[in-house]
Amino acid sequence: MDAAFLYNRYLLKRQTLALTGKFRIYAPDGRLVLYSQQKMFRLREDIRVFADESMTRELLHIQARQIIDFAAAYDVFDTQTGQKVGTLRRKGFRSLVRDAWEILDAQDQPLGVIREDSMTLALLRRFLLGSLLPQNYDVLINQQRVADLKQRFRLIGYHLDIDFTMDTAGLLDHRLGIAAAILLAAIEGKQAS
């Protein structure tokens, strides 16, 4: 696994006022360790994650299985090894009120869930306060919280703190956690913008 995925904390920044989604992921010391840019006008989501902005060394590939799917599944591949890391599947109708995703392993077996922090806060975000109330996601494997994805309050821009420090047993592959953060910023983050 590439050294970029060995940190326990990251900061994801989504560039605002850009035609395509651009995501920069920083290590705790402030260094850029990952960069991603969504491709424009794609019917099927195809996100590539690189070691830096030169986009010469691809590390992850996140690809939707279907063209348009309300409960879309996104396969995550380590492009250095060519192996599938796992799948992130949005829980369609359930995500209308409170964002919910399923984490699947490389063989598509259920591994865990990603869910928005609370139903009440989710409703307030959608119908009253919008981006004034930042989103927070709990990542659970075997009912154990292994990561926290927490949006920072900002009037302009989207910043998401990624925290794997509570995963002392190493239950969640950081590549899958980073892919989830990028998808949440790309898909769910648009709701709050």
Secondary structure as GFF3:
##gff-version 3
##sequence-region A 1 193
A	DSSP	three_ten_helix	3	5	.	.	.	ID=ss1
A	DSSP	beta_strand	9	14	.	.	.	ID=ss2
A	DSSP	beta_strand	22	26	.	.	.	ID=ss3
A	DSSP	beta_strand	32	38	.	.	.	ID=ss4
A	DSSP	beta_strand	46	50	.	.	.	ID=ss5
A	DSSP	beta_strand	58	64	.	.	.	ID=ss6
A	DSSP	beta_strand	73	78	.	.	.	ID=ss7
A	DSSP	beta_strand	83	90	.	.	.	ID=ss8
A	DSSP	alpha_helix	94	97	.	.	.	ID=ss9
A	DSSP	beta_strand	100	104	.	.	.	ID=ss10
A	DSSP	beta_strand	110	116	.	.	.	ID=ss11
A	DSSP	alpha_helix	119	124	.	.	.	ID=ss12
A	DSSP	pi_helix	125	129	.	.	.	ID=ss13
A	DSSP	three_ten_helix	130	132	.	.	.	ID=ss14
A	DSSP	beta_strand	136	141	.	.	.	ID=ss15
A	DSSP	beta_strand	144	151	.	.	.	ID=ss16
A	DSSP	beta_strand	158	163	.	.	.	ID=ss17
A	DSSP	alpha_helix	174	183	.	.	.	ID=ss18
A	DSSP	pi_helix	184	188	.	.	.	ID=ss19
A	DSSP	alpha_helix	189	192	.	.	.	ID=ss20
###
